[in-house]
C-alpha cells in the first residue's frame, strides 16, 4: 500500500522505551488515517476508565495518506487523547508543517504514554528518539519555545509546544505548532501532565504514491478549484465574516447565550477588522486557500499582531459583551501566548460574568470577578486562568466543573455539552445543528459536523420532520470524519462536485487501493461509531446527549421534547438502540468487531 509507512511509534516516558508497531494494510484502509487512525489507537492504548491526566492516558499524533502528496490543504496533524474536559474522546486537528515533518519520520503516528521525571523536550529525528531536559523552557510562550528549540536543534525541526496553561494543568490548554493550535478538548493539559513542554520532529522520507502523474494532474485541478467561489469568503475576509451575518439573523451568541444579537457587533465585525486592523494574510502549509488573516492592535499600547478566526472573535467578543476590537485582539493573543482554547476560555469567563451579574458568591474577592462588557476584566481574568491565580484557578477547570463546585444554580448557565463549551452558533434557530451539538462525541462542536450548512441552506424545509434532520446530521458527521481522517480542510468541501467520489479517486491514486465513494462513506460511519464506542466504554449514557436548558425554551420551536424526538430519530438512523448503544451486529457490519 502506497501513501503510508504502515507503522507507528510508541514512546513510554516512564521507562524511556521506544517500540515500533505495524499498522496492517487492512487497518489503514478501514480507518483511513488522521482522526480515524488515532481514534483506533486511543481505544487500544487507553486503559478503560483511565484518568485523563494519568500517565497511562495516551497522547497520540497521527498523519494521513494525503499528507506530503501535494494535495491542497492536506497538512493537518490529528491530536487525540482522552479529554480532561469531557472524560471522553478528545480529538483535535491543526494545520502546520508539523504534519509533514511527522510523516517524514517514517511513521504514521506517535503514541506517547507515561510521565517524564522532569520537564522535558521529546525529539524524534527520522525515527531516533531522545528525551532532553527542558526546565529552561518553562514559562515561555509556545512560539518562544519553538524558536528556542529550533535554534538549538536546527531549522529543519518542527515543534509542538504548550504554554503556561499546559504547564499548570488548565483543563482546556492547547498544543501549538507553527502558530496554529490543536485547541479543543484539552490536549495541552494532557501533554503537560506528562511533563512534556515540547515535541520536536524531523524526517527525510515520504512514502511513495501509486500514480504520481495522475495525482499531480488531479492535485493541480483541485488547487485551481480551491480558488473559486466556494472559498471566496475565507480568502477575502476569513471566518471573521461570520460575525455580522450571524448577528443579522439572530444566531450570534451574546452575553453567555442570553441573546442572539449583539448591539456592538459592527465594532468587532470582520468588515471593521479588515478595514481598520488587518495587516496581511497567510496560508497553512500546503494550502492554496489562505484563510488566515492577521490583525494588529491600534489602541496606543504596545502593538500586537494576532491571527483571528470567528470562533475566537465571538467567544472573546459578543459572548462576553465586549465590543472593543483592540481588547478582543489582545485577548486572542493572550490565549495564544498562554496556550489555551479561546472558545472555552471565553465561555468560562462569560459564565463567571453571569455569576457576577446574578450575585453568585464565587469564593473570591469581588474585584476579581469579570463583568460583561468590561474589557479590562476580560484580559485580567484570562491571565489569571493561564497562571491559575486567584479566581483563575477556579475558571481553569472549565464552566462545567466550576459550576459544579460553586453551585447556587450556576449550572443552569454553564453552556457546555459533555463538558465542552458551545461554539459560536446559537442553536435556537438552527435545529439540525442543535441535534449535531447534542450528539457530538467530543462535546459541543461545529467542526465534527457541518449540520449548520443544512440550516443555512434551503435543503430542508423549516418544518422538516425529525427523520430528515437526523439523516442530514449523521451524513454531515460522516463526511467530517472522512475529511478529518484524510486530513484535508473542511473549507475545501464545497470545491468538489461529488466529494466522496472525487476523494476516493485521489485516495486510489495515492495508495493504489481501488476505492469508491461508498467505501469512504462507510469508513466515515465506521470512524464515528468507533468514537462512540470509546465514549460508551468510558461511561457515556444517553443523558449526556443534551443541550443546556437555556436554549430549549421553545424559541423557533426548539424544546426539550423536540430535541428528544430528534435524538430518537438520530439513534434510529445510526442503527443504535433506544439508549444510543451500538448493537453487536452493527459493529460487525461496519467491520469494527475484529479491529478492537
Buried (B, 14 or more C-beta within 10 A) or exposed (E): BBBBBBBBBBBBBEEEEBEEBEBEEEBBBBBBBBBBBBBBBBBEBBEEEBEBBBBBBBBBBBBBBBBBBBBBBBBBBBBBBBBBBBBBBBBBBBBBBBBBBBBBBBBBBBBBBBBBEEBBBBBBBEBEBBBBEBEEBEEBBBBBBBBBBBEEBEEBBBBBBBBBBBBBBBBBBBBBBBBBBBBBBBBBBBBBBBBBBBBBBBBEEBBEBBBBEBBBEBBEEBBEBBBEEBBEBBBEBBBBBBBBBBBEEBBBBBBBBBBBBBEBBEBBBBEBBBEEBBEEBEBBBBBBBBBBBBBBBEBEEEEBBBBBBBBBBBBBBBBBBBBBBBBBBBBBBBBBBBBBBBBBBBBBBBBBBBBBBEEBEBEBEEEBBBBBBBBEBBBBBBBBBBBBEBBBBBBBBBBBBBBEEBEEEBBEBBBBBBBBBBBBBBBBBBBBBBBBBBBBBBBBBBBBBBBBBBBBEEEBEEEBEBBBBBBBBBBBBBBBBBBBBBBBBBBBBBBBEEBBBBBBBBBBBBBBBEBBBEBBBBBBBBBBBBBBBBBBBBEBEBEBBBBBEBBBEEEBEBBEEBBBBBBBBBBBBBBBEEEBBBEEEBBEBBBBEEBE
